[in-house]
Amino acid sequence: MRMYDLITKKKRGEPLAAEEIRAMIEGFTTGRIPDYQMAAMLMAICFRSMTEEEMRALTLAMAASGDEVDLSAFGASTVDKHSTGGVGDKTTLIVCPIVAAAGGRIAKMSGRGLGHTGGTVDKLEAIPGFQTTLSREDFFAVIEKTGLSLIGQSGELAPADKKLYALRDVTATVDSIPLIAASIMSKKLAAGSAAILLDVKTGSGAFMKTLDDALALARAMVAIGESAGRKTAAVITDMDAPLGFAVGNALEVAEAVDVLQGRGPADLREVSLALAADMLRLIGRGDFAKCQRLAANAVADGSAFRAFAAMVEAQGGDAACLTDPLRLPQADFRREILAERDGYITRMDAERIGQAACMLGAGRETKDSDIDHAAGIRLMKKTGDAIKAHEPLALLYTNDESRLAPAAACYRRAVAISAKPPEKRPLIFARVTKDSFQSAEKPHEPTAKEALSAALFEEVAAAMSHRTQEGGSTDGR
């Protein structure tokens, strides 16, 4: 089985057999197949694509190239989540504690940010003392104690993917749906959870700029996961503007805590609760409406926040900073960006806003760049909001004053103000499972935001009923 022959076969558009793919990945991982031949194969895949069977074989071969985590000790309640990346996307910090509080088990390995997208590990490391590297024994012990553990990705998890991605990055072969799907799913399968929810972003701040591309990627990944015996679903969510109001590591931690305590931006609450409900549905906690109520109740009764605080403490972090945000890293310099005219925010280029945050020090330009955990942007207005001239658009934060001016210029280019408001975009476009595709345009069950409101109303009503039975006042206090 010669690599030359496999390249020729794929160049002609013929499917590769599973044993050919396994031999190719094993040979490349061990160094027997040189970079220049694999680069040719990657380009052939970009032009000729892959069948569903080829994608499954490629994913399984990559997952088997290193360590595979055995989570069977935690039963069928283990569920993982993956986001394809965005700006202000701190949903993992919210969703995982909610799911853990509602009975799921989260053993999640996350990545660092690169380019305009933020990384969960960088956000967690903004919490003083938090350890993102644990031994397998300690990792499992934290899950057993708190219901969840969030750590950095092991270097021995799907090493074929790491080697392939480095080659894709320098050969213009990153934007291939089969290669993206195999890259993501190989790590998810190797991580061992029984169920996987995929948050596929679409819009200006996402890698999938169009809804069609996002749907194609979602369908490919769901098919791979299901064929590998994992319960898998995908949600297509909006990334045409940053999610929430905070962009930057410490700022995002504080905003995530706000949501866990029943506050925070409406868009972030709605997306987070919807994702949590989908994760709970995957592990059999009920239909979507019931899982929405479970997720909302975990926020309303404080159990989701307590789960997050317990994990932070168990992994060496300063849990006090969750109730006192001033204990998180604070920036020495800030600058307010003011609107130049009246109107409505009609466009926010999320990718450019992410780039502005990186310019402040919140992200990496290279893998070795240092992170300023205090740096970032707090949005004061978002798409659709009315604004007056000289009102603040955003606040910039950094510990390097020289970064403020170029970042401010970048942010201004990301925002458009017009006389008329824009059409409203949905936060959730679609849900994809192995059996169905549900568009947000169709009739759907109550939103997560509505479920949260209902749960809080039920809690207040129950408390008032209890007080009435005891002869207390019902004057609405």
Buried (B, 14 or more C-beta within 10 A) or exposed (E): EEBEEBBEBBBEEEBBBBEBBBBBBBBBBEEEBEBEBBBBBBBBBBEBBBEBBBBBBBBBBBBBBBBBBEBEEBEBBBBBBBBBBBBBBBBBBBBBBBBBBBBBBBBBBBBBBBBBBBBBBBBBBBBBEBBBEBEEEBBBBBBEEBBBBBBBBBEEBBBBBBBBBEBBEEBEBBEBBBBBBBBBBBBBBBBBBBBBBBBBBBBBBBBBBEBEBBBBBBBBBBBBBBBBEBBBBBBBBBBBBBBBBBBBBBBBBBBBBBBBBBEBBEBBBBBBBBBBBBBBBBBEBEEBEBBBBBBBBBBBBBBBBBBBBBBBBBBEBBBEBBEEBEBBBEBEBBBEBBBEEEBBBBBBBBBBBBBBBBBBBBBBEEEEEEBBBBBBBBBBBBBBBEBEEEBBBBBBBBBBEEBBEEBBEBBBEBBBBEEEBEEEEEBBBBBBBEEEBBBBEEEEBBBBBBBBEBBBEBBEEEEBEEEEEEEEEEEEE
